[in-house]
Amino acid sequence: MADATDTLKYAAAAALLMAGAAPAYYYIMYIPQRDALARQAQQAEADKGRMAADARQARYDSCISDATSTYSVSWDSNCNTRRENALRSCKNYGGSDKSCQKLLEAFPASNCTLPFELSDRLDKDLANGKQLCLAEFKAS
């Protein structure tokens, strides 16, 4: 009978250990793993959102840069055209190379003063380009 009692005690102890193992596994192993996976998913989603925002900002910055570059190139192209026209006129009226070169000092090839109508049109084109960039940024 003692063997049966001991066996029963061991069986009860084993049953208690097994019954305690399930909640222990759940709280020690399963929940931390589940929470870690949830944190990883949240982090991945946040990273994806940041990357999308960064790409959107980069497109806007590139658009503004392109508009500004177009403005500068147009401005300098107009300066250069005015310079070439002044040189051509000087030579057409019989000016020497030296006197025509001296005249060109008043007409820089870039970053010059342009007539109001022309500079105003270029300024408006730049403003319109920036507005298009902003509209694209807001739409994306």
DSSP file (Angstrom, degrees, kcal/mol; ACC not computed):
  #  RESIDUE AA STRUCTURE BP1 BP2  ACC     N-H-->O    O-->H-N    N-H-->O    O-->H-N    TCO  KAPPA ALPHA  PHI   PSI    X-CA   Y-CA   Z-CA
    1    1 A M     >        0   0    0      0, 0.0     4,-2.2     0, 0.0     5,-0.2   0.000 360.0 360.0 360.0 -31.0    0.0    0.0    0.0
    2    2 A A  H  >  +     0   0    0      1,-0.2     4,-2.7     2,-0.2     5,-0.2   0.867 360.0  53.9 -64.4 -35.7    2.9    2.3    0.6
    3    3 A D  H  > S+     0   0    0      1,-0.2     4,-2.5     2,-0.2    -1,-0.2   0.902 108.4  48.6 -66.2 -38.3    4.0    1.9   -2.9
    4    4 A A  H  > S+     0   0    0      2,-0.2     4,-2.6     1,-0.2    -2,-0.2   0.891 112.1  48.9 -67.7 -38.9    0.6    2.9   -4.2
    5    5 A T  H  X S+     0   0    0     -4,-2.2     4,-2.5     2,-0.2    -2,-0.2   0.917 112.9  47.3 -66.8 -43.0    0.6    6.0   -1.9
    6    6 A D  H  X S+     0   0    0     -4,-2.7     4,-2.7     2,-0.2    -2,-0.2   0.915 112.9  48.8 -64.3 -41.4    4.0    7.0   -3.0
    7    7 A T  H  X S+     0   0    0     -4,-2.5     4,-2.6     1,-0.2    -2,-0.2   0.915 111.5  49.8 -63.6 -42.4    3.0    6.5   -6.6
    8    8 A L  H  X S+     0   0    0     -4,-2.6     4,-2.4     2,-0.2    -1,-0.2   0.899 110.8  49.8 -63.0 -40.2   -0.1    8.6   -6.0
    9    9 A K  H  X S+     0   0    0     -4,-2.5     4,-2.6     2,-0.2    -2,-0.2   0.923 112.4  47.3 -63.6 -44.1    2.0   11.3   -4.4
   10   10 A Y  H  X S+     0   0    0     -4,-2.7     4,-2.7     1,-0.2    -2,-0.2   0.888 112.2  49.8 -65.3 -38.4    4.4   11.3   -7.3
   11   11 A A  H  X S+     0   0    0     -4,-2.6     4,-2.5     2,-0.2    -1,-0.2   0.908 111.8  47.8 -66.4 -41.6    1.6   11.4   -9.8
   12   12 A A  H  X S+     0   0    0     -4,-2.4     4,-2.5     2,-0.2    -2,-0.2   0.911 112.9  48.8 -65.4 -42.1    0.0   14.3   -7.9
   13   13 A A  H  X S+     0   0    0     -4,-2.6     4,-2.5     2,-0.2    -2,-0.2   0.916 112.4  48.2 -63.7 -42.8    3.3   16.1   -7.8
   14   14 A A  H  X S+     0   0    0     -4,-2.7     4,-2.5     2,-0.2    -2,-0.2   0.896 111.2  50.7 -64.3 -40.1    3.8   15.5  -11.5
   15   15 A A  H  X S+     0   0    0     -4,-2.5     4,-2.6     2,-0.2    -2,-0.2   0.911 111.2  48.4 -64.6 -42.1    0.3   16.8  -12.3
   16   16 A L  H  X S+     0   0    0     -4,-2.5     4,-2.2     2,-0.2    -2,-0.2   0.902 111.7  49.8 -64.2 -41.0    0.9   19.9  -10.2
   17   17 A L  H  X S+     0   0    0     -4,-2.5     4,-1.7     2,-0.2    -2,-0.2   0.921 113.5  45.6 -62.9 -43.3    4.2   20.5  -12.0
   18   18 A M  H  X S+     0   0    0     -4,-2.5     4,-1.3     1,-0.2    -2,-0.2   0.892 112.4  50.7 -67.7 -38.8    2.6   20.1  -15.4
   19   19 A A  H  < S+     0   0    0     -4,-2.6    -1,-0.2     1,-0.2    -2,-0.2   0.860 114.2  45.0 -67.0 -34.2   -0.3   22.3  -14.4
   20   20 A G  H  X S+     0   0    0     -4,-2.2     4,-1.8     1,-0.2    -1,-0.2   0.745 104.4  64.4 -79.0 -24.9    2.1   25.0  -13.3
   21   21 A A  H  X S+     0   0    0     -4,-1.7     4,-3.1     2,-0.2     5,-0.2   0.869  95.9  57.0 -68.5 -36.9    4.3   24.6  -16.4
   22   22 A A  H  X S+     0   0    0     -4,-1.3     4,-2.4     2,-0.2    -1,-0.2   0.956 111.6  39.4 -63.7 -51.7    1.6   25.8  -18.7
   23   23 A P  H  > S+     0   0    0      0, 0.0     4,-2.8     0, 0.0     5,-0.3   0.893 116.3  53.1 -64.7 -35.6    1.0   29.2  -17.1
   24   24 A A  H  X S+     0   0    0     -4,-1.8     4,-2.9     2,-0.2     5,-0.4   0.944 110.5  46.3 -63.2 -45.6    4.7   29.5  -16.4
   25   25 A Y  H  X>S+     0   0    0     -4,-3.1     4,-2.6     1,-0.2     5,-2.0   0.928 112.7  51.8 -59.5 -44.6    5.5   28.9  -20.1
   26   26 A Y  I  <>S+     0   0    0     -4,-2.4     5,-2.4    -5,-0.2    -2,-0.2   0.924 118.9  34.2 -59.5 -47.4    2.7   31.4  -21.1
   27   27 A Y  I  <5S+     0   0    0     -4,-2.8    -1,-0.2     3,-0.2    -2,-0.2   0.811 125.9  39.2 -81.3 -30.8    4.0   34.2  -18.9
   28   28 A I  I  <5S+     0   0    0     -4,-2.9    -3,-0.2    -5,-0.3    -2,-0.2   0.843 133.4  11.9 -89.3 -35.7    7.7   33.5  -19.2
   29   29 A M  I  X5S+     0   0    0     -4,-2.6     4,-1.7    -5,-0.4    -3,-0.2   0.847 124.2  44.7-109.4 -54.0    8.0   32.6  -22.8
   30   30 A Y  I  ><S+     0   0    0     -5,-2.0     4,-2.8     1,-0.2     5,-0.2   0.943 111.7  47.1 -68.1 -51.8    4.9   33.3  -24.9
   31   31 A I  H  ><S+     0   0    0     -5,-2.4     4,-2.8     1,-0.2     5,-0.2   0.921 113.0  48.2 -61.2 -47.4    4.0   36.8  -23.7
   32   32 A P  H  > S+     0   0    0      0, 0.0     4,-2.3     0, 0.0    -1,-0.2   0.905 114.2  47.6 -60.7 -38.8    7.5   38.3  -24.0
   33   33 A Q  H  X S+     0   0    0     -4,-1.7     4,-2.4     2,-0.2    -2,-0.2   0.928 112.9  48.4 -66.0 -43.5    7.9   36.8  -27.5
   34   34 A R  H  X S+     0   0    0     -4,-2.8     4,-2.2     1,-0.2    -1,-0.2   0.919 112.9  47.9 -61.8 -43.9    4.5   38.1  -28.6
   35   35 A D  H  X S+     0   0    0     -4,-2.8     4,-2.6     2,-0.2    -1,-0.2   0.887 110.2  52.1 -65.7 -38.8    5.3   41.6  -27.2
   36   36 A A  H  X S+     0   0    0     -4,-2.3     4,-2.4    -5,-0.2    -1,-0.2   0.914 110.4  48.3 -63.7 -41.9    8.7   41.6  -28.9
   37   37 A L  H  X S+     0   0    0     -4,-2.4     4,-2.3     2,-0.2    -2,-0.2   0.894 111.2  50.4 -64.5 -39.4    7.0   40.8  -32.2
   38   38 A A  H  X S+     0   0    0     -4,-2.2     4,-2.4     2,-0.2    -2,-0.2   0.911 110.9  48.9 -65.4 -41.5    4.4   43.5  -31.7
   39   39 A R  H  X S+     0   0    0     -4,-2.6     4,-2.7     2,-0.2    -2,-0.2   0.905 110.7  51.0 -63.8 -40.9    7.2   46.0  -30.9
   40   40 A Q  H  X S+     0   0    0     -4,-2.4     4,-2.6     2,-0.2    -2,-0.2   0.907 110.7  48.7 -62.7 -41.5    9.1   44.9  -34.1
   41   41 A A  H  X S+     0   0    0     -4,-2.3     4,-2.2     2,-0.2    -2,-0.2   0.913 112.6  47.8 -65.4 -42.2    5.9   45.4  -36.2
   42   42 A Q  H  X S+     0   0    0     -4,-2.4     4,-2.5     2,-0.2    -2,-0.2   0.907 112.6  49.1 -63.8 -41.6    5.3   48.8  -34.7
   43   43 A Q  H  X S+     0   0    0     -4,-2.7     4,-2.8     2,-0.2    -2,-0.2   0.907 110.6  50.4 -65.1 -41.8    8.9   49.8  -35.3
   44   44 A A  H  X S+     0   0    0     -4,-2.6     4,-2.3     2,-0.2    -1,-0.2   0.903 111.6  48.3 -62.6 -41.3    8.8   48.6  -38.9
   45   45 A E  H  X S+     0   0    0     -4,-2.2     4,-2.2     2,-0.2    -2,-0.2   0.906 112.4  48.2 -65.6 -41.9    5.6   50.6  -39.5
   46   46 A A  H  X S+     0   0    0     -4,-2.5     4,-2.5     2,-0.2    -2,-0.2   0.907 112.0  49.7 -65.3 -41.1    7.1   53.7  -37.9
   47   47 A D  H  X S+     0   0    0     -4,-2.8     4,-2.6     2,-0.2    -2,-0.2   0.901 109.8  51.5 -63.2 -40.6   10.3   53.2  -40.0
   48   48 A K  H  X S+     0   0    0     -4,-2.3     4,-2.2     2,-0.2    -2,-0.2   0.910 110.9  48.0 -62.6 -42.6    8.1   52.9  -43.1
   49   49 A G  H  X S+     0   0    0     -4,-2.2     4,-2.3     2,-0.2    -2,-0.2   0.897 112.2  49.1 -65.1 -41.2    6.3   56.1  -42.3
   50   50 A R  H  X S+     0   0    0     -4,-2.5     4,-2.7     2,-0.2    -2,-0.2   0.903 110.8  50.3 -65.0 -41.0    9.5   57.9  -41.7
   51   51 A M  H  X S+     0   0    0     -4,-2.6     4,-2.5     2,-0.2    -2,-0.2   0.902 110.8  49.1 -64.8 -40.5   11.0   56.7  -44.9
   52   52 A A  H  X S+     0   0    0     -4,-2.2     4,-2.3     2,-0.2    -1,-0.2   0.916 112.7  47.6 -64.8 -42.6    7.9   57.8  -46.8
   53   53 A A  H  X S+     0   0    0     -4,-2.3     4,-2.5     2,-0.2    -2,-0.2   0.898 112.2  49.8 -65.5 -40.0    8.0   61.2  -45.2
   54   54 A D  H  X S+     0   0    0     -4,-2.7     4,-2.4     2,-0.2    -2,-0.2   0.908 111.5  48.2 -64.5 -41.5   11.7   61.5  -46.0
   55   55 A A  H  X S+     0   0    0     -4,-2.5     4,-2.3     2,-0.2    -2,-0.2   0.900 111.7  50.3 -65.2 -40.2   11.2   60.6  -49.6
   56   56 A R  H  X S+     0   0    0     -4,-2.3     4,-2.0     2,-0.2    -2,-0.2   0.920 112.0  46.9 -63.4 -44.3    8.3   63.1  -49.9
   57   57 A Q  H  X S+     0   0    0     -4,-2.5     4,-2.9     1,-0.2    -2,-0.2   0.884 110.5  53.2 -65.3 -38.5   10.5   65.8  -48.4
   58   58 A A  H  X S+     0   0    0     -4,-2.4     4,-2.5     2,-0.2    -2,-0.2   0.894 107.9  50.5 -64.6 -39.9   13.4   64.9  -50.7
   59   59 A R  H  X S+     0   0    0     -4,-2.3     4,-2.2     2,-0.2    -1,-0.2   0.911 112.4  47.5 -63.2 -41.3   11.0   65.2  -53.8
   60   60 A Y  H  X S+     0   0    0     -4,-2.0     4,-2.6     2,-0.2     5,-0.2   0.940 112.5  48.1 -64.4 -47.6    9.9   68.6  -52.6
   61   61 A D  H  X S+     0   0    0     -4,-2.9     4,-2.5     1,-0.2    -2,-0.2   0.901 112.5  49.5 -60.4 -41.0   13.5   69.8  -51.9
   62   62 A S  H  X S+     0   0    0     -4,-2.5     4,-2.6     2,-0.2    -1,-0.2   0.897 110.2  50.7 -64.7 -40.7   14.5   68.5  -55.4
   63   63 A C  H  X S+     0   0    0     -4,-2.2     4,-2.4     2,-0.2    -2,-0.2   0.927 111.8  46.8 -63.0 -45.9   11.6   70.3  -57.0
   64   64 A I  H  X S+     0   0    0     -4,-2.6     4,-2.6     1,-0.2     5,-0.2   0.912 112.5  50.8 -62.7 -42.5   12.5   73.6  -55.3
   65   65 A S  H  X S+     0   0    0     -4,-2.5     4,-2.7    -5,-0.2    -2,-0.2   0.907 110.2  49.3 -62.2 -42.3   16.1   73.1  -56.2
   66   66 A D  H  X S+     0   0    0     -4,-2.6     4,-2.7     2,-0.2    -2,-0.2   0.915 111.5  48.9 -63.2 -42.9   15.1   72.5  -59.9
   67   67 A A  H  X S+     0   0    0     -4,-2.4     4,-2.1     2,-0.2    -2,-0.2   0.914 114.0  45.9 -63.6 -42.7   12.9   75.6  -59.9
   68   68 A T  H  X S+     0   0    0     -4,-2.6     4,-2.5     2,-0.2    -2,-0.2   0.895 112.7  50.2 -67.1 -40.3   15.7   77.7  -58.4
   69   69 A S  H  X S+     0   0    0     -4,-2.7     4,-2.8     2,-0.2     5,-0.2   0.916 109.9  50.1 -64.2 -43.5   18.3   76.3  -60.8
   70   70 A T  H  X S+     0   0    0     -4,-2.7     4,-2.6     1,-0.2    -2,-0.2   0.908 110.7  51.0 -60.5 -41.9   16.0   77.0  -63.8
   71   71 A Y  H  X S+     0   0    0     -4,-2.1     4,-2.7     2,-0.2    -2,-0.2   0.940 112.2  45.5 -59.7 -49.3   15.6   80.6  -62.5
   72   72 A S  H  X S+     0   0    0     -4,-2.5     4,-2.8     2,-0.2     5,-0.2   0.908 113.7  48.7 -63.5 -43.0   19.3   81.1  -62.2
   73   73 A V  H  X S+     0   0    0     -4,-2.8     4,-2.5     2,-0.2    -1,-0.2   0.913 113.3  47.8 -64.1 -42.3   20.1   79.5  -65.6
   74   74 A S  H  X S+     0   0    0     -4,-2.6     4,-2.3    -5,-0.2    -2,-0.2   0.922 112.6  49.0 -64.0 -43.8   17.4   81.7  -67.2
   75   75 A W  H  X S+     0   0    0     -4,-2.7     4,-2.2     1,-0.2    -2,-0.2   0.954 114.7  44.0 -60.0 -50.8   18.7   84.8  -65.5
   76   76 A D  H  X S+     0   0    0     -4,-2.8     4,-2.7     1,-0.2    -1,-0.2   0.856 110.8  55.3 -65.4 -35.1   22.3   84.1  -66.5
   77   77 A S  H  X S+     0   0    0     -4,-2.5     4,-2.3    -5,-0.2    -1,-0.2   0.908 108.8  47.7 -63.4 -40.9   21.3   83.2  -70.0
   78   78 A N  H  X S+     0   0    0     -4,-2.3     4,-2.3     2,-0.2    -2,-0.2   0.886 111.2  51.4 -66.9 -37.9   19.5   86.6  -70.4
   79   79 A C  H  X S+     0   0    0     -4,-2.2     4,-2.2     2,-0.2    -2,-0.2   0.938 111.3  47.5 -60.8 -46.4   22.6   88.3  -69.0
   80   80 A N  H  X S+     0   0    0     -4,-2.7     4,-2.8    29,-0.5    -2,-0.2   0.887 110.0  52.3 -65.0 -39.4   24.8   86.5  -71.5
   81   81 A T  H  X S+     0   0    0     -4,-2.3     4,-2.6     2,-0.2    -1,-0.2   0.919 109.7  49.1 -61.9 -44.1   22.4   87.4  -74.4
   82   82 A R  H  X S+     0   0    0     -4,-2.3     4,-2.3     2,-0.2    -2,-0.2   0.900 111.7  50.0 -61.7 -39.8   22.5   91.1  -73.4
   83   83 A R  H  X S+     0   0    0     -4,-2.2     4,-2.4     2,-0.2    -2,-0.2   0.935 111.5  47.2 -64.1 -47.3   26.3   90.9  -73.3
   84   84 A E  H  X S+     0   0    0     -4,-2.8     4,-2.7     1,-0.2    -2,-0.2   0.896 112.0  50.7 -62.7 -40.4   26.5   89.2  -76.7
   85   85 A N  H  X S+     0   0    0     -4,-2.6     4,-2.7     2,-0.2    -1,-0.2   0.899 109.9  50.2 -64.2 -40.0   24.1   91.8  -78.2
   86   86 A A  H  X S+     0   0    0     -4,-2.3     4,-2.4     2,-0.2    -2,-0.2   0.914 112.3  47.0 -64.6 -42.0   26.2   94.6  -76.8
   87   87 A L  H  X S+     0   0    0     -4,-2.4     4,-2.4     2,-0.2     5,-0.2   0.924 112.9  48.9 -64.3 -44.6   29.4   93.2  -78.2
   88   88 A R  H  X S+     0   0    0     -4,-2.7     4,-2.6     1,-0.2    -2,-0.2   0.919 112.8  47.7 -61.2 -44.8   27.7   92.6  -81.6
   89   89 A S  H  X S+     0   0    0     -4,-2.7     4,-1.8     2,-0.2    -1,-0.2   0.913 110.6  52.1 -63.4 -42.4   26.4   96.2  -81.6
   90   90 A C  H  <>S+     0   0    0     -4,-2.4     5,-2.8     1,-0.2    -2,-0.2   0.929 113.7  43.0 -60.0 -46.3   29.7   97.6  -80.7
   91   91 A K  H ><5S+     0   0    0     -4,-2.4     3,-1.6     1,-0.2    -1,-0.2   0.870 110.4  56.3 -69.9 -36.5   31.5   95.7  -83.5
   92   92 A N  H 3<5S+     0   0    0     -4,-2.6    -1,-0.2     1,-0.3    -2,-0.2   0.833 106.3  51.2 -63.7 -31.4   28.7   96.6  -86.0
   93   93 A Y  T 3<5S-     0   0    0     -4,-1.8    -1,-0.3    -5,-0.2    -2,-0.2   0.246 127.9 -98.7 -91.7  13.5   29.3  100.3  -85.2
   94   94 A G  T < 5 +     0   0    0     -3,-1.6    -3,-0.2     1,-0.2    -2,-0.1   0.665  64.8 162.0  86.4  16.8   33.0  100.0  -85.9
   95   95 A G      < -     0   0    0     -5,-2.8    -1,-0.2    -6,-0.2     2,-0.1  -0.412  38.6-117.2 -70.1 145.5   34.3   99.7  -82.3
   96   96 A S     >  -     0   0    0      1,-0.1     4,-2.8    -2,-0.1     5,-0.2  -0.344  26.0-108.4 -75.9 163.5   37.7   98.2  -81.8
   97   97 A D  H  > S+     0   0    0      1,-0.2     4,-2.4     2,-0.2     5,-0.2   0.902 120.3  50.3 -58.6 -40.8   38.2   95.0  -79.9
   98   98 A K  H  > S+     0   0    0      2,-0.2     4,-1.9     1,-0.2    -1,-0.2   0.925 112.9  44.0 -65.6 -45.6   39.7   96.9  -77.0
   99   99 A S  H  > S+     0   0    0      1,-0.2     4,-1.9     2,-0.2    -1,-0.2   0.876 114.4  50.0 -69.4 -35.6   36.9   99.4  -76.8
  100  100 A C  H  X S+     0   0    0     -4,-2.8     4,-1.7     2,-0.2    -2,-0.2   0.893 109.4  51.2 -68.8 -38.2   34.3   96.7  -77.1
  101  101 A Q  H  X S+     0   0    0     -4,-2.4     4,-0.6    -5,-0.2    -2,-0.2   0.886 108.7  52.1 -63.6 -38.2   35.9   94.6  -74.4
  102  102 A K  H >< S+     0   0    0     -4,-1.9     3,-1.0     1,-0.2     4,-0.3   0.897 107.4  52.9 -63.2 -40.0   35.9   97.7  -72.2
  103  103 A L  H >< S+     0   0    0     -4,-1.9     3,-1.8     1,-0.2     4,-0.3   0.856  98.3  65.1 -62.4 -35.4   32.1   98.1  -72.9
  104  104 A L  H >< S+     0   0    0     -4,-1.7     3,-1.4     1,-0.3    -1,-0.2   0.707  83.5  74.6 -65.4 -18.8   31.5   94.5  -71.9
  105  105 A E  T << S+     0   0    0     -3,-1.0    -1,-0.3    -4,-0.6    -2,-0.2   0.801  94.1  53.5 -61.9 -26.6   32.6   95.3  -68.3
  106  106 A A  T <  S+     0   0    0     -3,-1.8    -1,-0.3    -4,-0.3    -2,-0.2   0.584 107.2  56.0 -81.7 -10.3   29.2   97.0  -68.0
  107  107 A F  S <  S-     0   0    0     -3,-1.4    -1,-0.2    -4,-0.3     5,-0.1  -0.747  78.4-161.7-124.4  83.4   27.5   93.8  -69.2
  108  108 A P        -     0   0    0      0, 0.0   -25,-0.2     0, 0.0     4,-0.1  -0.291  22.6-128.9 -64.3 150.7   28.4   90.9  -66.9
  109  109 A A  S    S+     0   0    0      2,-0.1   -29,-0.5     1,-0.1     2,-0.3   0.680  88.5  17.7 -75.0 -17.7   27.8   87.4  -68.3
  110  110 A S  S    S+     0   0    0    -31,-0.2   -34,-0.1     1,-0.1    -1,-0.1  -0.978 117.0  24.9-149.3 161.1   25.9   86.4  -65.2
  111  111 A N  S    S+     0   0    0     -2,-0.3    -1,-0.1   -39,-0.2     2,-0.1   0.888  83.6 151.3  52.2  46.3   24.2   87.9  -62.2
  112  112 A C        -     0   0    0    -37,-0.2     2,-0.6    -4,-0.1    -1,-0.1  -0.378  54.9 -92.3 -97.9 177.3   23.5   91.1  -64.0
  113  113 A T        -     0   0    0     -2,-0.1     3,-0.1   -34,-0.1    -1,-0.0  -0.843  45.7-163.8 -90.7 124.0   20.8   93.7  -63.7
  114  114 A L        -     0   0    0     -2,-0.6   -35,-0.0     1,-0.1   -39,-0.0  -0.706  31.3 -84.4-105.5 158.5   18.0   92.9  -66.1
  115  115 A P     >  -     0   0    0      0, 0.0     4,-2.9     0, 0.0     5,-0.3  -0.265  44.6-112.1 -57.6 150.5   15.1   95.1  -67.3
  116  116 A F  H  > S+     0   0    0      1,-0.2     4,-3.1     2,-0.2     5,-0.2   0.892 114.3  52.2 -55.0 -46.9   12.2   95.2  -64.9
  117  117 A E  H  > S+     0   0    0      1,-0.2     4,-2.0     2,-0.2    -1,-0.2   0.910 114.3  42.9 -59.3 -43.4    9.8   93.4  -67.3
  118  118 A L  H  > S+     0   0    0      2,-0.2     4,-2.4     1,-0.2    -1,-0.2   0.935 116.1  46.1 -69.8 -46.7   12.2   90.6  -67.8
  119  119 A S  H  X S+     0   0    0     -4,-2.9     4,-2.5     1,-0.2    -2,-0.2   0.883 112.3  52.4 -64.8 -36.2   13.3   90.2  -64.2
  120  120 A D  H  X S+     0   0    0     -4,-3.1     4,-2.4    -5,-0.3    -1,-0.2   0.903 109.4  49.0 -64.7 -41.4    9.6   90.4  -63.1
  121  121 A R  H  X S+     0   0    0     -4,-2.0     4,-2.4    -5,-0.2    -2,-0.2   0.919 112.3  48.0 -64.7 -42.9    8.7   87.6  -65.5
  122  122 A L  H  X S+     0   0    0     -4,-2.4     4,-2.2     2,-0.2    -2,-0.2   0.903 111.4  50.7 -64.1 -40.3   11.6   85.4  -64.3
  123  123 A D  H  X S+     0   0    0     -4,-2.5     4,-2.5     2,-0.2    -2,-0.2   0.903 111.1  48.4 -63.0 -41.0   10.6   86.1  -60.7
  124  124 A K  H  X S+     0   0    0     -4,-2.4     4,-2.7     2,-0.2    -2,-0.2   0.892 109.1  53.1 -66.7 -39.2    7.0   85.1  -61.4
  125  125 A D  H  X S+     0   0    0     -4,-2.4     4,-2.4     2,-0.2    -2,-0.2   0.907 110.3  48.2 -61.6 -40.8    8.2   82.0  -63.1
  126  126 A L  H  X S+     0   0    0     -4,-2.2     4,-2.5     2,-0.2    -2,-0.2   0.935 111.7  48.9 -64.1 -45.9   10.2   81.1  -60.1
  127  127 A A  H  X S+     0   0    0     -4,-2.5     4,-2.2     1,-0.2    -2,-0.2   0.903 112.1  49.0 -61.4 -40.9    7.2   81.8  -57.8
  128  128 A N  H  X S+     0   0    0     -4,-2.7     4,-2.3     2,-0.2    -1,-0.2   0.900 109.8  51.9 -64.9 -40.5    5.0   79.6  -60.0
  129  129 A G  H  X S+     0   0    0     -4,-2.4     4,-1.9     1,-0.2    -2,-0.2   0.913 110.6  47.7 -61.5 -42.5    7.5   76.8  -60.0
  130  130 A K  H  X S+     0   0    0     -4,-2.5     4,-2.3     2,-0.2    -1,-0.2   0.875 109.7  53.3 -66.8 -36.9    7.7   76.9  -56.2
  131  131 A Q  H  X S+     0   0    0     -4,-2.2     4,-2.5     2,-0.2    -2,-0.2   0.899 107.9  50.7 -64.2 -39.8    3.9   76.9  -56.0
  132  132 A L  H  X S+     0   0    0     -4,-2.3     4,-2.5     2,-0.2    -2,-0.2   0.898 109.3  51.5 -63.3 -39.7    3.8   73.8  -58.2
  133  133 A C  H  X S+     0   0    0     -4,-1.9     4,-2.4     1,-0.2    -2,-0.2   0.929 111.0  47.3 -61.5 -44.6    6.3   72.1  -55.9
  134  134 A L  H  X S+     0   0    0     -4,-2.3     4,-2.7     2,-0.2    -2,-0.2   0.899 110.9  51.3 -65.3 -40.2    4.2   73.0  -52.8
  135  135 A A  H  X S+     0   0    0     -4,-2.5     4,-2.0     1,-0.2    -1,-0.2   0.917 111.8  47.1 -63.3 -42.2    1.0   71.7  -54.6
  136  136 A E  H  X S+     0   0    0     -4,-2.5     4,-1.4     2,-0.2    -2,-0.2   0.895 111.9  51.5 -64.9 -38.9    2.7   68.4  -55.4
  137  137 A F  H  < S+     0   0    0     -4,-2.4     3,-0.3     1,-0.2    -2,-0.2   0.923 112.1  45.2 -63.7 -44.9    4.0   68.1  -51.9
  138  138 A K  H  < S+     0   0    0     -4,-2.7    -1,-0.2     1,-0.2    -2,-0.2   0.841 112.2  52.5 -68.1 -32.5    0.6   68.7  -50.4
  139  139 A A  H  <        0   0    0     -4,-2.0    -1,-0.2     1,-0.2    -2,-0.2   0.740 360.0 360.0 -76.1 -22.5   -1.0   66.2  -52.8
  140  140 A S     <        0   0    0     -4,-1.4    -1,-0.2    -3,-0.3    -2,-0.2   0.485 360.0 360.0 -87.3 360.0    1.5   63.4  -52.1
